[in-house]
């Protein structure tokens, strides 16, 4: 998928080693995560917050993701965990989790 994605939900991803992290996504990415869980690339995924507000932090993080990652097709061959570099992007990510009472 080459088009820009709108991120409007928060998922909890459980890695195969049992550790967990939160990630922004959308229904499409949740479907990809579910497929990855079925195929054994991750242990599980669950949606923890739907329809997150589209504030500045969400727009900044969303722009970073769209600029730096390619969204997988419907038949992924791995799960790619998105980096959250220190500074503006990490701060935006943490603000999103705080604002949505997640984490």
SEDO-178156 format. One record per residue (C-alpha): residue number from 1; x, y, z; residue in three letters. Coordinates in nm, 2 decimals. Layout:
<pts>
<NUM; <X; Y; Z>; ALA>
...
</pts>
This chain:
<pts>
<1; <0.00; 0.00; 0.00>; UNK>
<2; <0.16; 0.32; -0.11>; UNK>
<3; <-0.11; 0.57; 0.00>; UNK>
<4; <-0.09; 0.77; 0.32>; UNK>
<5; <-0.26; 0.61; 0.62>; UNK>
<6; <-0.46; 0.78; 0.89>; UNK>
<7; <-0.39; 0.64; 1.23>; UNK>
<8; <-0.70; 0.64; 1.45>; UNK>
<9; <-0.67; 0.36; 1.71>; UNK>
<10; <-0.42; 0.22; 1.96>; UNK>
<11; <-0.33; -0.14; 1.96>; UNK>
<12; <-0.14; -0.35; 2.22>; UNK>
<13; <0.10; -0.58; 2.04>; UNK>
<14; <0.24; -0.89; 2.22>; UNK>
<15; <0.57; -1.00; 2.08>; UNK>
<16; <0.66; -1.36; 2.06>; UNK>
<17; <0.88; -1.33; 2.37>; UNK>
<18; <0.57; -1.21; 2.57>; UNK>
<19; <0.67; -0.84; 2.60>; UNK>
<20; <0.41; -0.59; 2.50>; UNK>
<21; <0.40; -0.25; 2.35>; UNK>
<22; <0.14; 0.00; 2.22>; UNK>
<23; <0.12; 0.11; 1.86>; UNK>
<24; <-0.10; 0.35; 1.67>; UNK>
<25; <-0.28; 0.20; 1.37>; UNK>
<26; <-0.61; 0.17; 1.19>; UNK>
<27; <-0.85; -0.11; 1.10>; UNK>
<28; <-0.63; -0.20; 0.80>; UNK>
<29; <-0.31; -0.23; 1.02>; UNK>
<30; <-0.51; -0.42; 1.29>; UNK>
<31; <-0.60; -0.67; 1.02>; UNK>
<32; <-0.24; -0.70; 0.92>; UNK>
<33; <-0.14; -0.75; 1.29>; UNK>
<34; <-0.41; -1.02; 1.32>; UNK>
<35; <-0.27; -1.20; 1.02>; UNK>
<36; <0.08; -1.17; 1.16>; UNK>
<37; <-0.04; -1.32; 1.49>; UNK>
<38; <-0.20; -1.61; 1.30>; UNK>
<39; <0.12; -1.66; 1.11>; UNK>
<40; <0.34; -1.65; 1.42>; UNK>
<41; <0.52; -1.33; 1.36>; UNK>
<42; <0.38; -1.18; 1.68>; UNK>
<43; <0.19; -1.35; 1.96>; UNK>
<44; <-0.12; -1.14; 1.97>; UNK>
<45; <-0.28; -0.80; 1.91>; UNK>
<46; <-0.58; -0.62; 2.06>; UNK>
<47; <-0.73; -0.28; 2.01>; UNK>
<48; <-0.73; -0.08; 2.33>; UNK>
<49; <-0.86; 0.25; 2.21>; UNK>
<50; <-1.07; 0.34; 1.90>; UNK>
<51; <-1.12; 0.68; 1.74>; UNK>
<52; <-0.84; 0.86; 1.91>; UNK>
<53; <-0.86; 1.24; 1.88>; UNK>
<54; <-0.66; 1.39; 1.59>; UNK>
<55; <-0.44; 1.63; 1.79>; UNK>
<56; <-0.10; 1.77; 1.70>; UNK>
<57; <0.08; 1.47; 1.85>; UNK>
<58; <-0.12; 1.23; 1.64>; UNK>
<59; <-0.05; 1.43; 1.32>; UNK>
<60; <0.32; 1.45; 1.39>; UNK>
<61; <0.36; 1.08; 1.46>; UNK>
<62; <0.13; 0.99; 1.17>; UNK>
<63; <0.35; 1.20; 0.93>; UNK>
<64; <0.66; 1.03; 1.06>; UNK>
<65; <0.52; 0.69; 1.00>; UNK>
<66; <0.39; 0.77; 0.65>; UNK>
<67; <0.72; 0.92; 0.56>; UNK>
<68; <0.94; 0.64; 0.69>; UNK>
<69; <0.74; 0.32; 0.65>; UNK>
<70; <0.57; 0.13; 0.38>; UNK>
<71; <0.24; -0.03; 0.48>; UNK>
<72; <0.23; -0.41; 0.41>; UNK>
<73; <0.00; -0.58; 0.17>; UNK>
<74; <-0.26; -0.82; 0.29>; UNK>
<75; <-0.01; -1.11; 0.30>; UNK>
<76; <0.28; -0.99; 0.52>; UNK>
<77; <0.59; -1.21; 0.56>; UNK>
<78; <0.70; -1.04; 0.89>; UNK>
<79; <0.59; -0.79; 1.15>; UNK>
<80; <0.77; -0.46; 1.14>; UNK>
<81; <0.79; -0.28; 1.47>; UNK>
<82; <0.80; 0.10; 1.41>; UNK>
<83; <1.09; 0.28; 1.57>; UNK>
<84; <1.02; 0.57; 1.80>; UNK>
<85; <1.33; 0.79; 1.79>; UNK>
<86; <1.42; 1.01; 2.08>; UNK>
<87; <1.30; 1.37; 2.06>; UNK>
<88; <0.99; 1.50; 1.88>; UNK>
<89; <0.86; 1.16; 1.76>; UNK>
<90; <0.90; 0.98; 2.09>; UNK>
<91; <0.75; 1.28; 2.27>; UNK>
<92; <0.45; 1.28; 2.04>; UNK>
<93; <0.40; 0.90; 2.09>; UNK>
<94; <0.42; 0.93; 2.47>; UNK>
<95; <0.17; 1.22; 2.46>; UNK>
<96; <-0.07; 1.02; 2.26>; UNK>
<97; <-0.06; 0.74; 2.51>; UNK>
<98; <-0.10; 0.98; 2.80>; UNK>
<99; <-0.39; 1.17; 2.64>; UNK>
<100; <-0.57; 0.84; 2.58>; UNK>
<101; <-0.49; 0.69; 2.92>; UNK>
<102; <-0.30; 0.40; 2.77>; UNK>
<103; <0.02; 0.25; 2.91>; UNK>
</pts>
